[in-house]
Amino acid sequence: MATPGTRDRSQEPPQPLTGFNPEGFSGDPAGAAGKPGMGPWIRMVPLIAFSGLHPTTGSLHDPLLVLDGLEDSGIRLKCLSERLFSEVKVLWVDGKGRNITGNPLSTDTSGNAGSSLVLKAGSGNAVSCRIVDSLGKTSTESSVVITESFFPTISLWLPAFVMILLFGIFLLLAAVYKLRINQKATDQEKNAQKQIQEDIEEFKMELEEVQEKFQKENQEMTTKIEQIQAQLDFRRAQSNAVPLTLDELCKHPELSLRDRSRVLSCSEQLHPKPVVLAQESFSQGKHYWEVEVGDGSGWELGVLAEEVRDSLRKDGMALPRERGQVLSLGYSRGEFSIPGGWNSGPCPVLGVFLDQESHSLSFFDVEGKSLLASLPLRFSGNLFPFFSPGSDGKGLGIRSVGG
């Protein structure tokens, strides 16, 4: 029902789009806006394929839709109303009835309501502008549909043309560059042939000198690498250092101990050799200790199995002739007692490395940081370090690693 002073348009038939001529575009927007019953005036160019009006009840004037030109790959639309911003709201709706956010237009001195948006291709191409009063009781609406062909597009041939142009420029530059390179290469080749002949003779002489120098340096480098490797092996062994203490209960009666770290030899030569054992024993892992042998001779040291230790305690602590479970290194008259013998200079401090993981017993010259010998360990179990000094009275001593 219409309110007093207003006309109920809900029962009236839809008004035709006055001012739109199928044969062209004519009419006076100002006159159309002031004539009752002529419907909303839509200012547009002939790129509109279809336009329809959807008036609703109320006394509001129909909004004016204006195509304001191309912008941002789309077409900017403006919706204008004769009502003030304080009286109405301007809403945009797409072809599916969903609200679209528009941008309010700057008001002029009259304060008339207005809004604008950019309609882009693929967004439905249909849009409606609805004017609703502040109380939401009445509204009026204008719609417009624009075909895809009128939206701004980029020609499909333009990227191809640009690529062909760039490729042509590239080929031209490449050809010029190739000609210059070929000419330069020809000149260089002539000069190079002459220079090569001169260099060959000089090169032959230098090559002979280099070969001779290389052989000498290679030999020196090989020696240096071997020395570095030997020192590295020594440091790795030394990192497994363990403390040892001589056992008073496992020593020959003719031997005497001092501070339980040094064994003194007897004044006469005994057969078989007298021996003293360490209290510590090892059944697995890696272990290293150092022994001061000085310039003495006739000494022997190494490891023996627990069964041998038990036998020695019964038989008087003298090394047995059967050495199946005894592994040692001896020194007498300037020669180490290893298979084949080995003449060596003085070795004041001897490093002993027991590696039960790789089954070996190694001996190092501590001062020279070099390997003297590495013997295979063919028995396992609980192993005890042992020491047998010579008969020259100089004895053997356990030294703390690095001491």
C-alpha positions in Angstrom: 0.0 0.0 0.0 1.3 3.5 -0.9 1.7 6.1 1.8 -0.1 9.4 1.6 1.5 11.7 -0.9 3.1 8.8 -2.8 2.0 6.7 -5.8 2.0 2.9 -5.5 3.9 1.6 -8.6 3.9 -2.0 -7.7 0.8 -2.7 -9.8 1.9 -0.7 -12.8 3.5 -2.4 -15.8 7.2 -1.9 -16.3 8.0 1.4 -17.9 9.9 1.4 -21.2 13.4 2.7 -21.5 12.7 6.2 -22.7 15.4 7.9 -24.7 17.0 4.6 -26.1 16.5 4.3 -29.8 17.4 0.9 -31.4 18.5 2.7 -34.5 20.8 5.0 -32.6 21.2 7.0 -29.5 19.0 10.1 -29.0 17.0 11.9 -26.4 17.6 14.6 -23.8 18.8 13.3 -20.4 17.8 16.5 -18.6 14.3 16.3 -20.1 13.9 12.6 -19.4 14.8 13.0 -15.8 12.1 15.6 -15.3 9.2 13.9 -17.0 7.0 11.5 -15.0 6.3 8.1 -16.2 9.3 8.0 -18.6 11.4 5.7 -16.5 15.1 6.1 -15.6 17.4 7.7 -18.1 20.6 5.7 -18.9 23.5 7.7 -20.5 25.5 5.2 -22.6 27.3 4.6 -25.9 26.0 2.0 -28.4 28.2 -0.7 -26.9 25.3 -1.6 -24.5 23.7 -4.9 -25.8 20.7 -4.9 -23.4 19.4 -2.6 -20.7 16.4 -3.2 -18.4 14.7 -1.4 -15.6 13.4 -3.0 -12.4 11.3 -0.3 -10.6 10.0 -1.1 -7.1 7.4 0.6 -4.9 8.0 4.0 -3.6 8.3 7.6 -4.7 12.1 7.6 -5.4 13.3 8.8 -8.7 15.0 6.1 -10.8 18.8 6.2 -10.6 20.8 7.4 -13.6 23.4 4.9 -14.9 26.4 6.5 -16.7 29.2 4.8 -18.7 32.1 6.9 -17.7 34.7 5.3 -20.0 37.4 2.6 -20.0 39.5 2.1 -16.9 41.8 -0.6 -15.5 40.9 -3.3 -18.2 37.2 -2.6 -17.6 34.4 0.0 -17.9 33.6 2.5 -15.2 30.0 2.9 -14.3 28.4 5.7 -12.3 25.1 5.7 -10.5 23.5 9.1 -9.8 20.5 10.0 -7.8 18.5 13.2 -7.2 18.2 12.3 -3.5 20.7 13.4 -0.8 23.2 11.1 0.8 21.5 11.7 4.1 18.2 10.4 2.7 19.1 7.3 0.7 21.7 4.5 0.3 23.3 3.6 -3.1 23.7 -0.2 -3.6 25.3 -2.2 -6.4 24.1 -5.8 -7.2 25.5 -8.2 -9.8 23.5 -10.4 -12.2 23.3 -13.2 -9.5 21.9 -10.9 -6.9 25.2 -10.5 -4.9 26.1 -7.2 -3.4 29.1 -5.4 -5.0 31.1 -2.7 -3.2 31.1 0.6 -5.0 33.0 3.8 -4.4 31.0 6.8 -3.2 31.2 9.8 -5.5 32.4 13.2 -4.1 29.3 15.2 -3.3 28.7 18.5 -4.9 27.1 21.5 -3.3 23.7 19.8 -3.6 24.8 16.7 -1.7 23.2 14.3 -4.1 24.0 10.6 -3.6 26.2 8.7 -6.1 28.5 5.8 -6.5 30.8 4.2 -9.1 32.6 1.0 -9.8 34.6 -0.7 -12.6 32.9 -3.6 -14.4 35.5 -6.0 -15.8 35.2 -8.7 -18.4 34.2 -12.1 -17.0 32.4 -10.7 -14.0 28.9 -11.4 -15.3 28.7 -8.2 -17.5 25.4 -7.4 -15.8 25.0 -4.9 -12.9 22.1 -3.0 -11.2 22.1 0.2 -9.2 19.6 0.4 -6.4 18.5 3.5 -4.5 17.1 2.7 -1.0 15.8 5.3 1.4 17.2 5.5 4.9 14.2 3.7 6.4 14.4 0.9 3.8 10.7 1.2 3.0 11.1 2.2 -0.7 13.6 1.6 -3.4 14.1 1.9 -7.2 16.6 0.2 -9.5 18.3 0.5 -12.9 20.2 -2.3 -14.7 22.6 -2.6 -17.6 24.2 -5.5 -19.5 27.4 -5.0 -21.6 28.7 -7.7 -24.0 32.2 -9.0 -23.7 33.3 -7.6 -27.1 33.1 -4.0 -25.8 35.6 -4.6 -22.9 39.2 -3.4 -23.6 41.4 -6.3 -24.8 45.0 -6.8 -26.0 45.4 -8.1 -29.5 46.6 -11.8 -29.5 49.0 -10.8 -32.3 50.8 -8.1 -30.3 52.9 -10.5 -28.1 53.8 -12.5 -31.2 54.8 -9.4 -33.1 57.0 -8.2 -30.3 58.7 -11.6 -30.0 59.3 -11.7 -33.7 60.7 -8.2 -33.6 63.0 -9.0 -30.7 64.1 -12.2 -32.3 65.0 -10.4 -35.5 67.0 -7.8 -33.7 68.8 -10.6 -31.8 69.7 -12.4 -35.0 71.0 -9.2 -36.6 73.2 -8.5 -33.6 74.4 -12.1 -33.5 75.4 -12.0 -37.1 77.4 -8.8 -36.6 79.0 -10.2 -33.5 79.9 -13.5 -35.4 81.5 -11.6 -38.2 83.7 -9.6 -35.9 84.6 -12.7 -33.9 85.6 -14.6 -37.1 87.7 -11.7 -38.3 89.4 -11.4 -35.0 89.9 -15.2 -34.8 91.6 -15.3 -38.2 94.1 -12.6 -37.2 94.8 -14.3 -33.9 95.3 -17.7 -35.6 98.0 -16.3 -37.9 99.8 -14.7 -35.0 99.3 -17.8 -32.9 100.9 -20.1 -35.5 104.0 -18.1 -35.5 104.1 -17.8 -31.8 103.5 -21.5 -31.3 106.6 -22.4 -33.3 108.7 -20.2 -31.1 107.1 -21.5 -27.9 107.6 -25.2 -28.7 111.3 -25.1 -28.4 111.2 -23.0 -25.3 108.6 -25.3 -23.8 110.7 -28.4 -24.4 113.5 -26.9 -22.4 111.2 -25.8 -19.6 109.5 -29.2 -19.5 112.7 -31.0 -18.8 113.4 -28.6 -16.0 109.9 -29.0 -14.5 110.1 -32.8 -14.7 113.3 -32.9 -12.8 112.0 -30.5 -10.2 108.7 -32.3 -9.9 110.4 -35.6 -9.2 112.4 -34.1 -6.5 109.5 -32.3 -4.9 107.3 -35.4 -5.2 109.8 -37.4 -3.3 110.0 -34.7 -0.6 106.2 -34.5 -0.5 105.8 -38.2 -0.2 108.3 -38.2 2.7 106.5 -35.4 4.4 103.1 -37.0 4.0 104.4 -40.2 5.6 105.8 -38.2 8.5 102.5 -36.4 9.0 100.6 -39.7 8.8 102.9 -41.3 11.3 102.5 -38.3 13.7 98.7 -38.5 13.2 98.6 -42.2 14.1 100.8 -41.5 17.1 98.4 -38.7 18.4 95.4 -41.0 17.8 97.1 -43.7 19.9 98.2 -41.3 22.6 94.6 -40.1 23.0 93.7 -43.5 24.5 96.2 -43.1 27.4 95.5 -45.0 30.6 97.4 -44.9 34.0 99.3 -48.0 35.1 100.6 -49.2 38.5 103.1 -52.0 39.1 101.8 -54.9 41.1 103.9 -55.8 44.2 102.3 -59.3 44.3 103.1 -60.0 40.6 106.9 -59.4 40.4 110.1 -61.5 40.4 111.8 -61.6 43.8 115.0 -60.3 42.4 113.4 -57.2 41.1 112.7 -54.1 43.2 110.0 -51.4 42.7 110.2 -47.7 43.4 107.0 -45.7 43.8 105.1 -48.6 42.1 105.9 -46.9 38.8 109.6 -47.9 38.3 111.2 -51.3 38.3 114.9 -51.7 39.0 116.9 -54.5 37.4 119.0 -57.0 39.2 122.8 -56.9 38.9 123.2 -60.3 37.3 121.6 -61.7 34.2 118.9 -64.3 34.9 117.4 -66.9 32.6 114.5 -67.0 32.1 114.0 -63.3 32.3 112.4 -61.9 35.5 109.2 -59.9 35.0 106.8 -57.6 36.9 103.1 -57.1 35.9 100.8 -54.1 36.1 97.8 -54.2 38.4 95.5 -53.1 35.5 94.2 -55.5 32.8 92.3 -54.9 29.6 89.8 -57.2 27.9 88.5 -54.8 25.1 88.9 -51.4 23.6 92.0 -49.3 23.0 94.7 -48.5 25.6 98.0 -46.6 25.5 100.9 -46.2 28.0 104.4 -44.9 27.9 107.6 -46.5 29.3 111.0 -44.8 30.0 113.7 -47.2 28.7 116.5 -44.7 28.6 119.7 -46.0 26.9 119.4 -49.4 28.6 119.6 -52.7 26.7 118.3 -56.2 27.2 114.8 -55.1 28.2 111.5 -56.5 27.1 107.9 -55.3 27.5 104.4 -56.1 26.1 101.2 -57.9 27.2 100.4 -61.4 28.2 97.1 -63.3 28.8 95.6 -63.9 32.3 96.3 -67.6 32.1 100.0 -66.8 31.7 99.9 -64.4 34.7 98.4 -67.1 36.9 101.1 -69.6 35.8 103.9 -67.0 36.5 102.6 -66.5 40.0 103.1 -70.2 40.7 106.4 -70.5 38.8 108.3 -67.6 40.2 107.5 -64.7 37.8 109.9 -65.5 35.0 108.9 -65.2 31.4 108.1 -68.7 29.9 109.8 -70.1 26.9 106.5 -70.8 25.3 105.3 -67.5 24.0 101.9 -68.5 22.5 100.0 -66.0 24.7 102.8 -63.4 25.1 103.3 -60.5 22.7 106.3 -58.2 23.3 109.1 -56.0 21.9 112.7 -56.4 23.2 115.9 -54.4 22.6 119.4 -55.6 22.9 122.7 -54.5 21.4 121.1 -51.7 19.3 118.5 -54.0 17.7 114.8 -54.5 18.3 113.6 -58.1 18.6 110.9 -58.2 16.0 110.7 -60.6 13.0 113.7 -59.8 10.7 115.3 -57.5 13.3 115.5 -53.7 13.1 118.5 -51.6 13.8 117.6 -48.3 15.5 119.2 -45.5 17.4 118.4 -44.6 21.0 114.7 -44.5 21.9 114.5 -43.1 25.5 110.7 -43.3 25.7 108.6 -46.1 24.2 104.8 -45.8 23.6 102.7 -49.0 23.8 99.3 -49.1 22.1 97.0 -52.0 22.7 94.1 -52.1 20.1 91.9 -55.0 20.9 89.4 -53.8 18.3 91.8 -54.2 15.4 93.8 -57.0 17.2 97.2 -55.3 17.2 100.0 -54.2 19.6 102.0 -51.2 18.4 105.1 -49.5 19.7 106.0 -45.8 19.1 109.1 -43.7 19.5 107.6 -41.0 21.7 110.2 -38.3 21.0 110.2 -39.0 17.3 106.4 -39.4 17.2 106.8 -42.3 14.8 105.8 -45.9 14.6 108.5 -48.5 15.5 106.5 -51.7 14.9 102.9 -53.0 14.8 102.4 -56.7 15.8 99.3 -58.8 15.2 97.5 -59.8 18.4 96.4 -63.5 18.0 94.9 -64.1 21.4 92.2 -62.4 23.4 90.7 -62.2 26.9 92.0 -60.3 29.9 95.5 -59.0 29.0 98.1 -57.6 31.5 101.0 -55.2 30.6 104.4 -56.6 31.7 107.9 -55.2 32.1 111.2 -57.1 32.1 114.3 -54.8 32.6 117.8 -55.7 31.4 120.7 -56.7 33.6 122.6 -53.4 33.2 121.0 -51.9 36.3 119.2 -49.1 34.5 115.6 -50.4 34.9 112.3 -49.3 33.3 109.8 -46.7 34.4 106.1 -46.0 33.7 105.7 -42.4 32.6 102.5 -40.3 32.6 101.5 -39.5 29.1 102.8 -36.1 28.1 105.0 -36.0 31.2 
